[in-house]
Amino acid sequence: MEDLQIFDTFAINSKIRETYKVSFINDFDSLKSLVEKGKLVAVIDKKIAKLFPALSEILSSSRKVEIECNEQNKTIDYCQEVIRRLIEQNTRKDDTLIAIGGGITQDIVAFVSSILYRGVDWKFYPTTLLAQCDSCIGSKSSINFDQFKNLIGTFNPPSQIFINPLFLDTLSESEIRSGIGEMLHYFFTEGIDIADQISEQYESLLHDRSRLLYFIKNSLRIKKQVIEIDEFDTGYRHIFNYGHTFGHAIETITEYQIPHGQAVSIGMDIANYISLKLGMQEMESFQRCHTILRKNIPPFSLNQNNINEYLSALSRDKKNKDNRLGCILSKGPGKVEKMFLPMDDVLKQYLLDYSKEYTRSV
């Protein structure tokens, strides 16, 4: 076997694994090498298995579990089903699970591998832009419980991550927009320069997926700097909840009809608007960020028909304290901070005013 055709590699320092490596590749030689070594069980998103016959051919001699990846299956019950199927494949403690798919595949495999035999090694081939630019590093796994999003989880990074940009060519425009939203939230926590670049290239990024690699690497660079300081999300890492508190609630009330990263884009815009109203951010700064974000914001509005449902979804956020909403607000690009807001009529009016002034109705 020839050396892997890796054109960039970096390591993440971790208290769990000491280090784990991220390798950017442009072929499947690494997977072939793992199959030849044996002792692996592939857990692959069914859609990816259909889109890439070459993967099925590579994995034909190995044990394999295909899974249905959707938000409804990110549950304890479905994880139990995956465990049953892994046991049927004679999975042992010294085997390695190879996860091939997006963030939901990652969440399921990371969670399962952390509890099966009290811990089984796993490696990850992220296939979506969201997973490549964000979730593949950072150790977190999260699954849903009843109506609560990401309530249960563990910290369990893969021992190795292989990022292949070829997967991006299979994604829909909606999936690319979703990944762009997640990258923007990292870029805004650092400043505005890279966010400006992504805005300038926005339309071309939707069609020329090769341009995304630069932004993926910068997104991971920013995340790496923070998670190496606060791997277990006890303080500093909370800045990455920017846009997510408001975005998760949008996902909930729309039953995930709005893709995650685009919901986060709306969430950042809402956070900036509330920051403006509280005197934390200047209008010029808000407008500059809004000009970038609005390119990635789909039709959506809060109104008297759904505002109470939205506030109810916000009230269930796991970052809340007492009757106060835990969220990240902004004093401008690169200056975000954690705040707790009263869940009162003032917040309700801010949300309605924002939607009236800055969103497009469905």
Secondary structure by P-SEA (a helix, b strand, c coil): cccccccbbbbbbcccccbbbbbbbccaaaaaaaaaaccbbbbccaaaaaacaaaaaaaccbbbbbbbcccccccaaaaaaaaaaaaaacccccbbbbbcccaaaaaaaaaaaaccccccccccccccccccccccccbbbbbbcccccccccccccccbbbbbccccccccaaaaaaaaaaaaaaaaaaccaaaaaaaaaaaaaacccccaaaaaaaaaaaaaaaaaacccccccccccccccaaaaaaaaaacccccaaaaaaaaaaaaaaaaaaaccccaaaaaaaaaaaaaaccbbbbccccaaaaaaaaaacccccccbbbbbbcccccbbbbbbbbccaaaaaaaaaaaacccccc
